Amino acid sequence: MSALDLLLVIPHQPDSARILSGSTGITPPLGVGYIASWVRAGGFSVKILDNSIERLSPSAFAAFVGREKPFAVGLSICTSAHNTSAELAALVKGAGADIHVISGGVHPSALPREILKNRDFDFAVKGEGEETIAELLSALRGKSPLSEVKGIFYRDASGAVVETEDRPFFSSLDDIPFPAYDLMPMGRYTLPASRRLTDKPVGAIVTSRGCPYKCAFCSHNSVFRGGVRFRSTGNVIGEIKLLVEKHGVGEILIWDDSFLMRKPRALEICSLIRRECPGLLWTCSSRVDHMDEELAAALYSAGCREVLFGVESGSQKVLDSIEKKTTLEQARRAVTACRRHGLLSFCSFILGTPEETEATARETLAFALDLDPDFAIFCIFAPMPGSAFFDRLTAEGRFSVENADWDRYINLMSSELPLISAGELGREELVRLQKEFFRRFYFRPSYVWKRLKMLRSRQHLYQQWRGLKSLLQLQLSRIGGGK
């Protein structure tokens, strides 16, 4: 019998992310961390290999698996890492054909049957994985039939794919132990250059799961099915104190889709952080329609220094077409509130959604320049599995899962052309526009001067250089028809 019950692996990103990797961060893998803590509490032995940090070569990875001899390996798969995940699964099977390979995460939740077409994957977990993987390990040890494990897909003896009943969500997120940070290389994680505030160790948390909104480009509902659940404020501050006191974390990124969704709760968490963890700096994300003056003031007083907004477009027509349910005026008010209260604003835009034209894309650039947030990114649309746009484009025959090159799902600073063109703009034109928009936003003399005036330390200068280097690499790359 294997000494190690479960090895959880975070696959590395593909080579198409090499431009982005210079400025992007790698934060603790919270989903895997929760699974590790849950199965460990159930009596199973577990380890985490974060290959986005370790970057083991194929031979080194195979040797690692051979030494550990795990009973099962779980791969947490996002869409852009599908191909590297498949490579790792093949290496696992090469190290031991009897090792059970389990896939989980957003991509397998959206396309479980597609995942299982690859014989190196034995199982696909749909939705939340904590209870599912613990029960699956018990079943594989012979304690119960596979058919009784809710939330999985697997092949039966004839090779047919079997789908079990959906697993109900946790009624209380407080019932899940904190992520197994002791199994992660905590001192080696960092944040994106645009969100790095100090030179101290970094952490990340989620205070809720799910999102009640139904943006047509988003795939999160493939895991959480349109619901949202919140941890108690006491549970949240308990994890933050653990990160600060045990792991020396000096800044935190809150990963919630919209941390400000429930205003009284957000205000209470701010009050607790201010009282229990003075001096801690952090950033969060929010919808533009959730931000107001009171929240902005409370965030800053509690150590928050930056808020990311998914503005998505400078065209109201496009915003309506993607079911964002926000307005340009709400975006203006949100960024203005940040500016008034000392918060940095970070706005994310998407180019190339199905209703995009060059005119609407130009509206986005004009709006971004007029809005003048502290940071802006311009992503190129990709139909994410599990999203409404993915289903629509697939049904229309404009996208084929069978022929998809998942490495092309790096939609920000990719070294490859986008996977498809969903609107009237071609793939090369989208890349040219992305380059132009980044150039015109960040290389303005007024913007450069603003950033220089805000430099606080050599570490801060280094973080700004990380971002600038990636911008320059994107501008000099030959994708999209030259510079």
VENCORMO-V412235 format. One record per backbone hydrogen bond with DSSP energy under -0.5 kcal/mol. NH is the residue of the N-H (numbers start at 1). CO is the residue of the C=O. If there is no record, write none. Layout:
BEGIN
NH_CO / NH_CO
END
This chain:
BEGIN
4_69 / 5_3 / 6_45 / 7_72 / 8_6 / 8_47 / 9_74 / 10_49 / 11_9 / 11_76 / 17_14 / 18_15 / 20_413 / 21_17 / 22_19 / 23_20 / 24_20 / 26_190 / 30_28 / 33_29 / 34_30 / 35_31 / 36_32 / 37_33 / 38_34 / 39_35 / 40_36 / 41_37 / 42_38 / 43_40 / 44_39 / 47_6 / 49_8 / 50_48 / 51_10 / 51_49 / 53_50 / 54_50 / 55_51 / 61_57 / 62_58 / 63_59 / 64_60 / 65_61 / 66_62 / 67_63 / 68_64 / 69_65 / 71_4 / 72_5 / 73_100 / 74_7 / 75_73 / 75_102 / 76_9 / 76_74 / 77_75 / 77_104 / 78_76 / 81_78 / 82_79 / 85_81 / 86_82 / 87_83 / 88_84 / 89_85 / 90_86 / 91_87 / 92_88 / 93_89 / 94_90 / 95_91 / 96_92 / 99_96 / 100_71 / 102_73 / 102_100 / 103_123 / 104_75 / 107_77 / 109_105 / 110_106 / 111_107 / 115_111 / 116_112 / 117_114 / 118_115 / 119_117 / 121_118 / 122_101 / 122_120 / 123_101 / 124_153 / 125_103 / 126_151 / 127_125 / 133_129 / 134_130 / 135_131 / 136_132 / 137_133 / 138_134 / 139_135 / 140_136 / 141_137 / 142_139 / 143_138 / 148_145 / 149_146 / 150_148 / 151_165 / 152_149 / 153_124 / 154_162 / 155_122 / 156_160 / 159_156 / 162_154 / 164_152 / 164_162 / 175_172 / 176_173 / 180_33 / 181_179 / 183_180 / 184_181 / 186_184 / 188_185 / 189_186 / 190_26 / 193_23 / 195_192 / 196_192 / 196_193 / 201_248 / 202_189 / 203_251 / 205_253 / 209_229 / 211_227 / 216_322 / 218_215 / 222_219 / 223_220 / 224_220 / 225_221 / 227_224 / 229_209 / 231_207 / 236_232 / 237_233 / 238_234 / 239_235 / 240_236 / 241_237 / 242_238 / 243_239 / 244_240 / 245_241 / 246_242 / 247_242 / 247_243 / 248_244 / 249_243 / 250_201 / 251_201 / 252_281 / 253_203 / 254_252 / 254_283 / 255_205 / 255_253 / 259_256 / 259_285 / 261_258 / 263_261 / 266_262 / 267_263 / 268_264 / 269_265 / 270_266 / 271_267 / 272_268 / 273_269 / 274_270 / 275_271 / 276_272 / 277_273 / 280_277 / 281_250 / 282_303 / 283_252 / 284_306 / 286_308 / 290_287 / 291_287 / 291_288 / 296_292 / 297_293 / 298_294 / 299_295 / 300_296 / 301_297 / 302_298 / 302_299 / 303_300 / 304_299 / 305_282 / 306_282 / 307_344 / 308_284 / 309_346 / 310_286 / 311_309 / 311_348 / 312_348 / 313_311 / 316_314 / 319_315 / 320_316 / 321_317 / 322_318 / 323_320 / 324_319 / 331_327 / 332_328 / 333_329 / 334_330 / 335_331 / 336_332 / 337_333 / 338_334 / 339_335 / 340_336 / 341_337 / 342_339 / 343_338 / 344_305 / 346_307 / 347_375 / 348_309 / 349_377 / 350_312 / 351_379 / 356_353 / 361_357 / 362_358 / 363_359 / 364_360 / 365_361 / 366_362 / 367_363 / 368_364 / 369_365 / 370_366 / 371_367 / 372_368 / 374_345 / 375_345 / 377_347 / 379_349 / 379_377 / 380_411 / 381_351 / 381_379 / 384_382 / 387_384 / 389_216 / 391_387 / 392_388 / 393_389 / 394_390 / 395_391 / 396_392 / 397_394 / 398_393 / 399_393 / 404_401 / 406_404 / 408_405 / 409_406 / 410_407 / 411_409 / 415_16 / 419_408 / 422_352 / 422_420 / 424_356 / 430_426 / 431_427 / 432_428 / 433_429 / 434_430 / 435_431 / 436_432 / 437_433 / 438_434 / 439_435 / 440_436 / 441_437 / 442_438 / 443_439 / 444_441 / 448_444 / 449_445 / 450_446 / 451_447 / 452_448 / 453_449 / 454_450 / 454_451 / 455_452 / 461_457 / 462_458 / 463_459 / 464_460 / 465_461 / 466_462 / 467_463 / 468_464 / 469_465 / 470_466 / 471_467 / 472_468 / 473_469 / 474_470 / 475_471 / 476_472 / 477_473 / 477_474 / 481_478 / 482_478
END
